[in-house]
Amino acid sequence: MLNPFGKPLEQLEEVDLDRLIEEEISEGLYVEYKEDFPTHLAKIVTSFANTFGGWIVIGADARNPRNVPTSFPGIDTSHDPKDRFRNICQGNITPVPLFSSKLILKSDNKSRGILVVRIPESTYPPHLTKDGRIYRRNMEGSDPLAETDRHILDRLFEKTKLNKTEVKAFITRKLQKSDQSEVLFKVVCCPVPLNLKLIDPFFVPERISRLKKMARNIWKNTLPRNIRFEPEGFAFEGGDHRLEILRSGVITYVCPIPTAVKTIDREDEPHQLAFLDYLAVQVALLRTIKLTREVYRFTGYMGLFVPKVALENIQGKGLDDPKFFNFYKNFPQPQCKYADIILPYGFSPQEAKTMGNPRQVADPLLGYIYRCFGFEALDTHSLARS
């Protein structure tokens, strides 16, 4: 994607806007200028995401026949323009494409600023506006056009299909084998596509401190003290517990699930059965989703993601949930027959806005887990509060 500034968005300053004037960068395939928030902003955003990506500069005066900027009077910043842009996208685009923005305050008037938004070419198109239309950039002008060409539409959907294949391979990948006697639970929340740099730049002390604080607040000071830094992120690790936060936005938590042996009467005879702590499963699942929600809010991400859970070494074990305890007394073979389970079975990315209610994401996954243990009456079963 063309970068009219010649430098990363995060490094832009007010003086960099002058380059657009000096080099007479006009509106077109990659750039659009607006004096204020236009009513058709969603069309502009989707047209960039569905084509080659581009830049939107809000607070620019480009009212001339050639559509080149002559000045940057800015917009009022009393109501955060970045939040306003985010809310418009969230309410009018499905799915919301990836974008990043920077508000550049005017040196002579701090109450006004220029919002610069970078929208990369989407790897998960097409993106639709609220009216159900697909827009693309016009090669000969700046106005978004509704896409009607069947060939181009097929190409957009084919790009999504290829990325779905990559993510599906990630989802179905098994855990690395560990001690056969230990049950491990793994929760992953993965933005799609896989190659995003959601937290970029990542290795900035302030950002690392913020991410650490988020995790420790949610895990209530139970995380391992050891922290390991790697090229793609960092991890809390100790024993079999590991929480990874990667610059791609992938959040992974792995922990052992305690197992207890209980004696129950079956056909008037005592039997010993192994049970997993179901509350430990719920807490690990809900905490990981809560952290992912906070990371997405921190980065402003509103795109798609896939939640995944996996239980390893569960064959011959049950879930120690009192709600279903009679099941183990009456069912002929009450223990789990699977060696490992990896869920979800199907592949359906969700929008990040569903993270607003973590249980909306967690309950279906919990339901899948219960089905693997033979339970069917799941409609009223919800996560306990942690």
LOKETOR-359878 format. One record per residue (C-alpha): residue number from 1; residue in one letter; x, z, y. Coordinates in steps of 0.02 Angstrom, whole numbers. Example, Ala and Ser with C-alpha at 12.3 -4.5 7.8 and 13.67 -1.06 7.14 Angstrom:
<nodes>
seq, type, c1, c3, c2
1, A, 615, 390, -225
2, S, 684, 357, -53
</nodes>
This chain:
<nodes>
seq, type, c1, c3, c2
1, M, 0, 0, 0
2, L, 63, -46, 174
3, N, 121, 103, 277
4, P, 112, 58, 463
5, F, 209, 214, 512
6, G, 361, 191, 400
7, K, 360, 376, 353
8, P, 256, 496, 245
9, L, 91, 559, 312
10, E, 151, 740, 309
11, Q, 292, 699, 431
12, L, 187, 609, 562
13, E, 196, 668, 742
14, E, 112, 612, 901
15, V, 256, 496, 946
16, D, 231, 401, 783
17, L, 62, 340, 844
18, D, 149, 243, 981
19, R, 222, 129, 847
20, L, 47, 63, 813
21, I, 34, 12, 996
22, E, 210, -57, 1013
23, E, 201, -162, 855
24, E, 20, -211, 890
25, I, -41, -159, 717
26, S, -218, -227, 712
27, E, -366, -178, 605
28, G, -385, -271, 442
29, L, -350, -253, 259
30, Y, -250, -91, 271
31, V, -294, -8, 437
32, E, -451, 43, 530
33, Y, -465, 128, 701
34, K, -612, 230, 763
35, E, -643, 323, 926
36, D, -745, 454, 833
37, F, -827, 479, 664
38, P, -930, 322, 629
39, T, -1098, 329, 541
40, H, -1032, 212, 406
41, L, -875, 312, 367
42, A, -916, 319, 181
43, K, -918, 128, 173
44, I, -745, 121, 253
45, V, -672, 251, 135
46, T, -741, 169, -23
47, S, -687, -4, 35
48, F, -506, 54, 47
49, A, -512, 146, -120
50, N, -591, -3, -208
51, T, -466, -128, -137
52, F, -282, -93, -97
53, G, -291, 75, -9
54, G, -269, 99, 177
55, W, -266, 208, 332
56, I, -405, 270, 446
57, V, -356, 331, 620
58, I, -496, 427, 707
59, G, -469, 459, 892
60, A, -399, 287, 936
61, D, -455, 165, 1070
62, A, -448, -12, 999
63, R, -590, -92, 1096
64, N, -518, -264, 1125
65, P, -535, -437, 1046
66, R, -381, -414, 937
67, N, -429, -239, 876
68, V, -258, -164, 916
69, P, -243, 14, 983
70, T, -206, 37, 1168
71, S, -215, 227, 1176
72, F, -257, 382, 1075
73, P, -379, 491, 1174
74, G, -414, 594, 1019
75, I, -571, 686, 963
76, D, -636, 861, 990
77, T, -556, 984, 867
78, S, -673, 1133, 893
79, H, -754, 1089, 726
80, D, -615, 1054, 603
81, P, -608, 862, 588
82, K, -525, 875, 417
83, D, -671, 976, 349
84, R, -794, 856, 430
85, F, -710, 707, 348
86, R, -707, 796, 179
87, N, -891, 844, 190
88, I, -944, 666, 233
89, C, -851, 599, 82
90, Q, -917, 733, -33
91, G, -1097, 703, 17
92, N, -1095, 513, 21
93, I, -971, 446, -109
94, T, -974, 451, -299
95, P, -847, 486, -366
96, V, -751, 547, -215
97, P, -584, 454, -205
98, L, -417, 537, -180
99, F, -362, 549, 2
100, S, -246, 652, 113
101, S, -257, 684, 298
102, K, -164, 756, 446
103, L, -231, 812, 614
104, I, -107, 774, 753
105, L, -144, 879, 908
106, K, -115, 799, 1079
107, S, 30, 877, 1170
108, D, -61, 875, 1337
109, N, -227, 943, 1271
110, K, -226, 1050, 1114
111, S, -416, 1045, 1104
112, R, -408, 860, 1056
113, G, -320, 776, 912
114, I, -303, 618, 809
115, L, -353, 623, 626
116, V, -247, 510, 516
117, V, -313, 484, 339
118, R, -220, 399, 198
119, I, -326, 329, 55
120, P, -227, 261, -93
121, E, -290, 121, -202
122, S, -400, 203, -332
123, T, -353, 203, -514
124, Y, -529, 257, -558
125, P, -645, 132, -472
126, P, -774, 83, -424
127, H, -825, 211, -293
128, L, -1005, 198, -236
129, T, -1088, 251, -74
130, K, -1249, 350, -72
131, D, -1351, 189, -65
132, G, -1277, 138, -233
133, R, -1168, -3, -165
134, I, -986, -47, -198
135, Y, -885, -98, -44
136, R, -718, -185, -25
137, R, -604, -233, 120
138, N, -629, -399, 206
139, M, -472, -507, 208
140, E, -523, -583, 375
141, G, -586, -429, 468
142, S, -608, -242, 464
143, D, -791, -225, 416
144, P, -820, -170, 235
145, L, -915, -295, 129
146, A, -1035, -257, -12
147, E, -954, -320, -173
148, T, -1058, -447, -269
149, D, -924, -547, -360
150, R, -945, -514, -546
151, H, -763, -552, -584
152, I, -700, -424, -458
153, L, -824, -294, -520
154, D, -766, -322, -698
155, R, -586, -293, -643
156, L, -632, -129, -560
157, F, -718, -64, -716
158, E, -574, -125, -825
159, K, -451, -21, -722
160, T, -558, 132, -752
161, K, -567, 94, -938
162, L, -377, 90, -953
163, N, -360, 256, -864
164, K, -495, 332, -974
165, T, -392, 282, -1125
166, E, -240, 375, -1058
167, V, -339, 532, -1019
168, K, -427, 528, -1188
169, A, -257, 523, -1274
170, F, -207, 675, -1172
171, I, -366, 768, -1217
172, T, -352, 737, -1404
173, R, -168, 781, -1413
174, K, -144, 931, -1527
175, L, -54, 1090, -1484
176, Q, 121, 1115, -1550
177, K, 111, 1213, -1710
178, S, 152, 1398, -1698
179, D, 145, 1548, -1813
180, Q, 5, 1509, -1936
181, S, -59, 1688, -1930
182, E, -86, 1688, -1741
183, V, -235, 1613, -1653
184, L, -190, 1526, -1491
185, F, -314, 1472, -1358
186, K, -269, 1335, -1236
187, V, -368, 1287, -1080
188, V, -321, 1133, -978
189, C, -400, 1063, -820
190, C, -331, 890, -788
191, P, -366, 780, -635
192, V, -389, 597, -678
193, P, -295, 486, -675
194, L, -146, 580, -745
195, N, -13, 521, -623
196, L, -81, 604, -465
197, K, 34, 708, -355
198, L, -106, 821, -300
199, I, 7, 955, -227
200, D, 135, 854, -133
201, P, 256, 911, -66
202, F, 256, 1045, -202
203, F, 416, 1145, -189
204, V, 383, 1219, -18
205, P, 405, 1410, -12
206, E, 239, 1438, 77
207, R, 143, 1334, -50
208, I, 228, 1414, -200
209, S, 187, 1588, -130
210, R, 6, 1538, -102
211, L, -13, 1471, -279
212, K, 67, 1626, -354
213, K, -50, 1738, -255
214, M, -203, 1639, -313
215, A, -153, 1657, -495
216, R, -110, 1842, -486
217, N, -272, 1884, -397
218, I, -376, 1797, -530
219, W, -278, 1867, -677
220, K, -288, 2042, -601
221, N, -101, 2078, -618
222, T, -98, 2037, -805
223, L, 11, 1882, -793
224, P, 189, 1884, -862
225, R, 321, 1927, -733
226, N, 440, 1788, -785
227, I, 423, 1627, -687
228, R, 505, 1465, -743
229, F, 527, 1320, -623
230, E, 529, 1142, -689
231, P, 535, 971, -603
232, E, 345, 953, -613
233, G, 294, 1130, -565
234, F, 313, 1310, -620
235, A, 248, 1426, -754
236, F, 216, 1611, -782
237, E, 276, 1645, -958
238, G, 305, 1792, -1071
239, G, 279, 1808, -1258
240, D, 143, 1686, -1306
241, H, 60, 1689, -1134
242, R, 94, 1542, -1020
243, L, 9, 1482, -860
244, E, 69, 1315, -789
245, I, 32, 1248, -616
246, L, 96, 1071, -597
247, R, 113, 961, -443
248, S, -4, 837, -529
249, G, -143, 966, -517
250, V, -145, 1000, -704
251, I, -178, 1185, -738
252, T, -139, 1248, -914
253, Y, -160, 1421, -987
254, V, -107, 1469, -1164
255, C, -137, 1642, -1237
256, P, -156, 1727, -1407
257, I, -330, 1785, -1458
258, P, -334, 1957, -1541
259, T, -400, 1961, -1720
260, A, -480, 2111, -1805
261, V, -534, 2133, -1985
262, K, -705, 2211, -2010
263, T, -804, 2260, -2164
264, I, -984, 2201, -2173
265, D, -1117, 2213, -2308
266, R, -1164, 2049, -2388
267, E, -1290, 2055, -2529
268, D, -1263, 2244, -2538
269, E, -1077, 2220, -2564
270, P, -942, 2256, -2434
271, H, -840, 2107, -2379
272, Q, -691, 2100, -2260
273, L, -697, 1961, -2130
274, A, -578, 1917, -1989
275, F, -654, 1909, -1814
276, L, -585, 1842, -1650
277, D, -614, 1934, -1487
278, Y, -745, 1821, -1406
279, L, -726, 1908, -1238
280, A, -542, 1857, -1234
281, V, -596, 1676, -1258
282, Q, -722, 1689, -1116
283, V, -602, 1774, -996
284, A, -462, 1648, -1027
285, L, -581, 1502, -1003
286, L, -664, 1566, -845
287, R, -503, 1622, -761
288, T, -421, 1453, -787
289, I, -570, 1362, -713
290, K, -575, 1483, -565
291, L, -391, 1452, -529
292, T, -418, 1264, -541
293, R, -560, 1279, -415
294, E, -446, 1372, -293
295, V, -305, 1245, -315
296, Y, -426, 1100, -285
297, R, -492, 1185, -127
298, F, -314, 1218, -69
299, T, -267, 1034, -88
300, G, -435, 964, -30
301, Y, -456, 871, -195
302, M, -632, 809, -230
303, G, -599, 678, -364
304, L, -627, 682, -551
305, F, -558, 802, -681
306, V, -574, 837, -866
307, P, -581, 1014, -939
308, K, -509, 1036, -1113
309, V, -500, 1183, -1232
310, A, -411, 1202, -1398
311, L, -407, 1340, -1529
312, E, -268, 1340, -1657
313, N, -262, 1426, -1827
314, I, -445, 1478, -1833
315, Q, -487, 1432, -2012
316, G, -572, 1575, -2105
317, K, -611, 1673, -1946
318, G, -768, 1712, -1848
319, L, -812, 1762, -1670
320, D, -843, 1947, -1641
321, D, -999, 1924, -1535
322, P, -1136, 2054, -1568
323, K, -1269, 1927, -1521
324, F, -1233, 1830, -1681
325, F, -1171, 1967, -1796
326, N, -1318, 1950, -1916
327, F, -1261, 1770, -1944
328, Y, -1109, 1835, -2038
329, K, -1216, 1945, -2148
330, N, -1336, 1809, -2202
331, F, -1250, 1640, -2193
332, P, -1172, 1585, -2360
333, Q, -1001, 1538, -2286
334, P, -995, 1620, -2115
335, Q, -815, 1586, -2067
336, C, -746, 1435, -1974
337, K, -692, 1289, -2082
338, Y, -581, 1206, -1950
339, A, -394, 1234, -1944
340, D, -392, 1186, -1759
341, I, -522, 1125, -1636
342, I, -493, 1019, -1482
343, L, -637, 997, -1360
344, P, -732, 915, -1279
345, Y, -779, 798, -1419
346, G, -832, 663, -1296
347, F, -743, 603, -1141
348, S, -839, 620, -979
349, P, -742, 664, -821
350, Q, -830, 780, -698
351, E, -823, 784, -509
352, A, -720, 924, -434
353, K, -870, 985, -335
354, T, -942, 1055, -498
355, M, -803, 1185, -484
356, G, -910, 1270, -351
357, N, -993, 1360, -496
358, P, -860, 1393, -630
359, R, -992, 1435, -761
360, Q, -1067, 1262, -741
361, V, -903, 1195, -812
362, A, -865, 1337, -932
363, D, -1032, 1361, -1020
364, P, -1038, 1189, -1104
365, L, -860, 1215, -1169
366, L, -908, 1386, -1233
367, G, -1058, 1305, -1318
368, Y, -944, 1180, -1406
369, I, -837, 1324, -1469
370, Y, -987, 1416, -1539
371, R, -1046, 1260, -1628
372, C, -879, 1249, -1716
373, F, -911, 1423, -1784
374, G, -1083, 1371, -1846
375, F, -1195, 1439, -1709
376, E, -1339, 1331, -1650
377, A, -1442, 1445, -1536
378, L, -1337, 1421, -1381
379, D, -1460, 1378, -1243
380, T, -1466, 1554, -1172
381, H, -1287, 1603, -1206
382, S, -1181, 1614, -1049
383, L, -1012, 1681, -1001
384, A, -997, 1866, -973
385, R, -933, 1916, -802
386, S, -747, 1948, -797
</nodes>
